Amino acid sequence: MKKGKGLLSLILVMLMTTTIALGGCAGDKAGGTSFNDSITIGIPQDLDDSLDPHVVSAAGTREILFNIYEGLLKYDSTGSLNCAIAESYDISDDNVTYTFTLREGVKFHDGSTVTVEDVIYSIERCAGTSEEEPLVPAFSNIAEISAPDERTVVIVLNAPDTEFLAALTSAVIPASNTDVENNVIGTGPYRFVSRTPQESVELVAFEEYWGERAHITNITLKVCSNADAVVMELLGGSIDMYCRITSSQAAELAGSQYQVLEGTMNLVQAMYLNNAVEPFDDVRVRQALCYAINPQEIMDFVSDGQGTEIGSSMFPAFSKYYMEELNHVYDQDLDRARELLAEAGYPDGFTFTMTVPSNYQPHIDTAQVLVEQLEAIGVTAEINLVEWDTWLSDVYVGRNFESTVVGVDASELTARALLERFTSDFGKNFINFNSAAYDEAFANAISTTDDALQTQYYQECMTILAEEAANVYIQDLPTFVAINENIGGYEFYPLYVQNFASLYIIE
């Protein structure tokens, strides 16, 4: 019987974070009155796609909900899985039966106590029905879930799944909450207070939190949708922290009251192509675009050369899956790019549109370099800047686009979370990639419990994505966080979240 009490180390080598000394900070945590025990954090877009933790799609919203909702388990900054609402768990020797013991007295933000019925309801809600695609794909493998007593939840799988524990980070919500979208009730260190559309979101530390209480009582999330105005907002004092500034913005803050911390975004930035529309339904056209670009030139312009080149849908923190050799499948070769375009019937090139969210400056900068690089093979790319909610509705959900420049992350620290989105029948396959060979390799990966064999199948998936030029892969972006020198405790995570509970005011 395998047992878990506290930590489950994932087999990942995480990229450690460093600090650029644009401002120093040292000292002890404040007793609680500096800044009136409140800070304002800038965010690039409103939380307007969904506040339902089970259906949210935008990474920018999901990273905030990390502070409000918790599952049976929860990731920490090292990439390990900690027990959260669960106090402990056992896994049967055949890897089919998972038994969780709940912590006593865990409170929801409405004051009610978490019960086994709430846990079962949350999991069944995410599992969907036979007619619905599951909100958490791994839950489609659940054969039975039961509660033999008031603190025990037993989950039986149809077949072993070596990545199943990661799915249990999905939020536990009250079974009695019939309006999850508008009635935000979790168990996390912060509770939701209010939202003013397109302006701000208010959070407050949850006094009855089961774990270590957040150090800063009040958090205001201010929407800063104009990326060009972020430095002005910081220097003017209207915000105390902003994540994912550009390297040039970091340079502007030198000598100010802000320190700039550097880490990695742990995402796959690419020019994502709609494989179902002309001319991107022709693999030769997609390959031509891949041969036309130079990722290092993009990184030089966007982030002063920092970042890591990637050649498929996997970033380096997933060390056992990441394949550096795929970075060289399409080393820049303009002559080969022109040959492929001619073979595909586009000897004089073509014109297409890149739809880019206007609130993410690194993606805008990347798109601008791509325009210049593609001109060299006679291809004209026109940038269409759109608001974030428009990008979500038209591109991600509606699939009404030709290409887009964004970064795709993993909601869980599993290869499945990154690669399942490209299976032909998956609801979040927004690029409409369709490959029988890919579907077969992925199915083989999730059906085996042999770690070496699973890694081999996942790497086969990555190789197919690269060779089929599903997208024009570029880099894992660096991330720069500007934070007032009077605030300490910021932690980088190997997935796209912000942990406000670790922050504190320095004396």
N, C-alpha and C positions, 0 to 999 in steps of 0.2 A: 504494500500500500504506500503510495507516494503521498507525502504530507506537505502542506504549505502553511507557514506561520510567519507572515510579514513580507518576505521578499522572494520573488522568483526571478532570477537573473536571466535575461534574454541573451541569446548568443549573438551579440552585436558588439562591435568595437565603436564606441561613440567618439565623435570628434570633440575634443575638449575645447573649452572656450578660453579666449585670451582677452586682455584689456588693452585698449589704446589709451595711453596716458594723456588724454586731452584735459583731464581734470582729476585730481586725486580725491579719495575719500577714506576716512578712517574714523574710528570712534565707536561708542557703545550705542545700543538701541535706546531710543528716547523713552522717557517714562510715559509719554502719551499726549503731550500738548503741543509739540511743534507742529506748524502748519495747521493748527487747530485739529490735529489728528485726522486730517483729510488731505487727499491729493487728487489732482486731475490728470488723467492719462489720455493722450490723443489717440484716436483710432481712425483708420482711413475710410470707413464706411459705417453706415447705420446698421443695426442688427435687425434688418427688415426682411430677411428671407424666411426665417421661422425661428421662434423661440422654443419650439418643441424639440427636445434633445434627440429624439428618435428619427426625426425627418429633416433636420437642418442639413443643408448642403454646403453653405459658404464656410470656408475655413476661418474667415475673419469673425464669424459669429461663433463657430464651434470653439475657437480658442478662448472666448470670453465665458462660454457656458461651462468650461472646465472648472471654473471657480464656484459655480452654482450647483452643478449636478455631480453625482458620483455613482459608480456601480459597485458590485460586490468587490471588485478590485480596482486599483488606480495606479497609473504610471507615476514614477518619480523622475527626478532630473537625470538619473543615471540610466534610464531606460529599463529599469526593473519594475516588476509588478508587485505592488504592496497590497495587503489586505486593506479594505476600506470598510464598506458596510458589513462585509464578512469578517469575522474574527480569525477564522482558520478554514482550511479545506483539505479534503482527502481525495485522491484519485485512485481508482481501482487498478490493479496490476494490468488489466487488459485495456486500460485507457478509454473505457466506455462510461463508467459511472463516476460522477463528480458529486461529492457531498460537502456542502457549505454549512458552517455554523455561523449564525449572525451575531454581531455584537449586541450586547444588551443595551437597551435604552437609546438607540440612535434616533435622533429627532429629525423630522421634516421641518422646513421653514415655517409651516403653519402651526407648529407645536405638537402635531401628532407623532406617534412613535412608529417607526418602520416595522412592518410585520412580514411574515413569510408570504402572506397573501399579496402584499405590495410587490415583493420580489418576483413571484410567479406571474402576476399580472404584467409587469414590465417586460419580462422575458417573452411571454406569449404574445404581447403586443408587437414586439420586434420580430417575432417569428412569422407573423402573418397567418394566412390561411393557405389552403392548397390552391386557391384561385389568385392569391396575391404574392407578389415578389417579396421575400422577407426584407425587413428594414435592416436587419443584421444578417448577412448571408450565412454565416456559420450556424445560425439558429435553425436553419432548415434541416439540420442533421439531428435535431433533438427528437428522440422517440417518446420520451415521457419526462414529466417534471412533477414532483410531489413534495409535500411537507409532512414528514412523519411526526413532527412535533412543532411547537411554536418558535423554535430557534433553528430548525434544520430544513434545508432545501436540498433535494436530491435531483440531479439531472442525469438522465440516461440517454446516451447517443445511439444512433443507428449504427455508426461505425466510428472507430477511433479517429481523432483529429488532433494532431500535435499542436495546432495553433488555436485550439478552442478557448483556452483561458483568456487570451487577448480580447475575445468578444465580450467577456464579462466585465469589461470596463464600461459597457453601455449603461446609461442612466437608469437608476431605480426611481420611480415616481409613485405617488400615492394612487392606489387603485380607485379611490373615490374622486379623483380629479377628472372631471368630464370635459374640461376646457383647457388642455395642456398649453395650447398656443398663447392664451391670454392670462392664464393663472400659473405663473412660474413658481413651482414649488420643488425644491431639491433638498439635498442634505449637505451641500458643500460649505466651505468656510465663509462664503459670502452669500447673502440672500438678495434677490432682486427687489428693488423698491419701486422704480418708475422708469419710464422711457418717454422722452419728448422726441417725436419723429424728426429725423435729420438734424438733431441738435445734440442730445446727450442721453446717457443711461446712468441711473444712480444705483449703486450697490452699497450695502452696509454689512459689516462683520456680523456673523451669526453667533450670538452669545451662547447658544446651547449646542454649539458644534461638538461632536464627539471627540475630535482630536485636538491638536494644538490650535488655539484660536488665532485668527489673523491679527497681525500687529497694528495695522492701520484700520481705523474704524470705518471711515467713509471714503469710497472710491467714486469719482465722477469720470465717466468715459465721454469725452467730448469728440464729436464727429468733426474731423478735419479732412474734408473731401478734396480740398485744393492742395495737392502734393507740393506745389511751389511755395506755399505759405507756411510750411511746417516750421522752418527755422525761425521765422518771424514770430510764430505762436510761442515757440520755446523761449526765445530771447525776451519776448514781451511778458513772459510770466503767466500766460493764460493756460499753459499746460506744463506739467512737471516731468513728463516722460512721453516718449514716442518710440515705438518699435519700427524697425526696418526703414530707417533713413538711408539715403544714398551716401556713397563715400564722399562726394563733393559737399553734401550737407554736413557730414561729420567734420570736414575740414573747416567749414564756416563757424563751427562751434568751438574751435580751438581757443583757449584762453578765457572761455566763458565759465559760468557756474555749472556747466554740464560736463559730466564724464560720458565717454562713448565706449560702450562695450561691444566687442565683436564676437560673433559666433557663426554658425552656419544655419541656413533656413531648413535644411533637410527636406527638400522638395525637388521635383523634376521640372525645371523651366525648359520650355520648348515652344516652337511654333507648331501648335496643334492643328492638324489638317482634317477637314471633313472628308473622309474617304469615300463618301457616297455621292459627292457632287463633282462635276467636271471642273477642271481637268484632274483633280486629285483622286479620282477613281482609277487612274492609270498609274501603276507602280513606277513606271519610268519617269513620270513627271515628279513624283514625290522624291525619287532618288536623285533627280537632277537638282532639286532644291537643296538636298543634303550635301551634294558635292559642291554647291556654290558658296556655302557659308564657311566662315572661319570662327569657331567659338572663342579662340583666344583674343581675336580682335574685338569681339563683343565684350568679353570680360575686361579688356583694357579700357574700353570706353565707359562701360556701365559701372565698374567697381574697381578701377585702378589696377586691373590685372588679377584681382582676388576672386575666388570662386573655384569650383572644380568642374572640369569638363565631364560630361556624361554622354553616352552613346545609346542609351535605352532608358526604359522607365524604371530605373533603380538608382538611388543615390548612395554615396560611399559609406554612410553609417551602417547600412546593411552589408557588412563586410563579407560575409560568406556567400552572398548572392551577387554582389557587385562585380561586374566584368569590365575591367579597364580596357581590355583589348577591343571592345565594341566601340570605343572612342575613335578608332582608326578605320572603321568600315568605310567611312566616307571622308577621308582626308581631302581637303580642298583640291579640286581638280576641275577647273573651269571648262577645259576642252571636253572632258567626259560629260560634264553637265550639258553642254550644248549638243553633243551627239545624242544623248538620251532624249532631249527635247525634240530634236529633229525626227528621231525614230517614232516618237509619240504623236507626230503631226504638228509640232509647234516650232518650226525652224526659226521663226521670227519672234518667239516668246509669246507671252500673253499678259493680261492684266488681271489682278485679283485683289481682294480686300482683306486686310488684317483688322479684325475687330478687337480692340484693346481696352481694358477697363481704365478709366481716366484717373483713378485714385491710387494707382500703383506705379510710381515713377520708374522703378527698375524695369518694369515690363514695357513702358513707353520708350525708355532709352534703348532697350534691346530691339524693339520694333524699328526704330529709326536706323540703327546699324544694319538690320536685315534688309531694309529698303535699299540702302546703298550697295550692299553685297550682291543682291539679286539683280541689280541693274547691269552688272558685269556679264550676265548671261542673257540679257534682253528681256528679263521678266520685270514687270512693273507692279510693285505692291503699293497699295493705297491704304493708309492708316485711317481707321474709323474709330475715334475715341467715344466711348459710351459710359454712362453711369453704371455703377456696380449692379444695381438691381436690374438694369436693362441687360447687362451681360448675363446675369443668372437666368433670366427668363428667355432671352432670345438664343443665346449660345449654349449654355449648359443644359437647360431643360428643353427648349424648343428645337435645338440643333439647326437653327436657321443662320448659318454662317459658312464662310469659305475657309478661313483660317483665323486663329487667335493666338496671342502670346500671353501665357499665364504660367503659373507654377502649380503643379499638382502634388499634393502631399498624401500622407498615409494617416487615416484616422486611428489606425492601430499599428503597432510596430511589428507588422508581419508582411511577408512578401505577398501574401494573398491580397492584403488591403491595397497594394499598389497595382497588382497585375490583373485582378479579376475584372476591373473596369474595361478591359479590352476584349473580353469574351463576347462572342457575337450576339448572345441573347441577354446580356446584362443591361439593366435599366439605366445605368450610369455610364454606358459606353457612348459618350457624347460625340466621339469622332467617327462613330459608325465603322470601326475596324471590323473586318470579317475575314477570318482565316480558320479553315477547318483544322489545319495543323496546329494552330495556336490553341484552339478549343480543346483538342485532344491532349496536348502537352499540359495545359492547365488542369484538366480533369485528372490526369495521372498524378500531378503534384499534390492535389488536395485529397487524393484517395489513399496515399501511401503513408505509413508511419515510419518508414526508413528514412532517417534524416539525410543521408548522403544521396539517396535516390530522389528524394523530394527536391533537394538543392539542384540536382542535375536537371529535373523537369522544369523548375523555375528558370534556370539559366537557359534552357531551350526556349522558353517563352520569350525571354529578353532578346535572345538571338534572332528570333522570328520578327519581333518588333523592329529591330535594327535593320535586318536585311530587307524587310518589306517596306522600310521607310514609313512606318505608320505615322510618324511625326518627324519634324526637324529638331532633333535633340540638341540642347545647348549646354546647360550647366546646372549645378546645384549652387544657388546664389549664396554669397556671404550675407550676413545680417548685422546691421549696426543699430544698437539701441542707445538713444540719447536719454539720460536720466539725471535729474538734479543731483548735485553732489551731496545734498543733505538726505538722500534716500539710499539705503543699502539693501542688500539681500536679494538682488535680482538673480534669477537662475535661468540658464538656457536649458531647454528640453530637446530631446531627439525627435520630437514630433511637434506639430504646429499648435502649441498652447501657450498661454500666459498664466503664470501662477502668482496672483496678487498677494496671496497669503504669506509668502516668504518676504515681502517687502517690509521695511521698517524705517522709521525716522531716526536719523543720527543726531546725538546730542551735539 
